[in-house]
C-alpha cells in the first residue's frame, strides 16, 4: 500500500513532512528515557532552599530563596543589619508586610573571569521583591541591601514616591548606615571617597531638587547620588529623625509642595538655612 502523504504546505521555503516522520518523532518524545531526562533536568534547576525571617517584632515577614542548599552565611548576618538601618532612616511599618529576596547566581561570564574580576554585590527592588547578587564583600553587600530595603520601605509606607533626590538620598543614607554598622562588626573601615570629577559634574541646589529623571552619564550620575545623600543627611541632621520623617511624608503625596515650602513654613528655615544646605552639597575644596 502506498504511504499516505500529508498535504504539502504552500509556503515559500517550507519542507514537506510525512506522517511517518511525525510518528517517529512522537515515539521519540514519549520515550521513557527522554521523559525522565527532562524531569531530572527540571528537578536539578529547581530552587534549593527557602528561609523565612521576621523583623520589626514580626511585622515584616521576609522570605529568602536560593538555588543552593542553604542561605549563605554572609546574607544571614548582613540582612538584619541592613534591615535595621533602613528602618532607622525610613521608619518601621505599622502593618504586617511581606518581602521576598531572591538570591541570583553569578553569571557564567563572571565565573569564567573570576580570577581577574571580583563580582560586586548587586540588588534591584521591584515591588515586594528584591533580586540580590551577594558578591563577597560584607560592607558592599550591606550598603546595597540597605539601599534597596529603604526603597522598599518607602514604597510600602507612602502612597507616592518622594522626589527623585529625596528617594535616592534616603536609600543612600540607609546604605551608608548599614555599611558603617557592618564595618564595626567586622572590625573594618569604610572607605567612601567622593566621586572623581565631582566639582565638574556637580548640580546646583535648585537643579538637584528639580531633577525628575536620572542623569545620563556615569559622572553626572555619581555626582547626583553623592549630592542627594548629602542633602538628605543635612536636612535630617537639622530637623532630627522624627521631624525628618514628617517632612518625607509631606513630600510623598500626589501633589507635594515645593521641597523648601515645609522647611520654611513649618520649621522656620530662613534664606541662611537654605544657603547652608547649598553649601552641604558642594564638593569640599
Buried (B, 14 or more C-beta within 10 A) or exposed (E): EEEEEEEEEEEEEEEEEEEEEEEEEEEEEEEEEEEEEEEEEEEEEEEEEEBEBEBBEEEBBBBBBBBEEEBBEBBEBBBBBBBBBBBBBBBBBEEEBEBBBBBBEEEEEBEEEEEEEEBBBBBBBEEEBBBBBBBEBBBBBBBBBBBBBBBBBBBBBBEEEBBBBBBBBBBBBBBBBBBBBBBEBBEEEBEBEBBEEBEEBBBEBEEBBBBEEEBEEEBBBBBBBBBBBBBBBBBBEBBEEEBBBEBBBBBBEEEBEEBBEBBBEEBEBEEEBBEEBBEBBBBEE
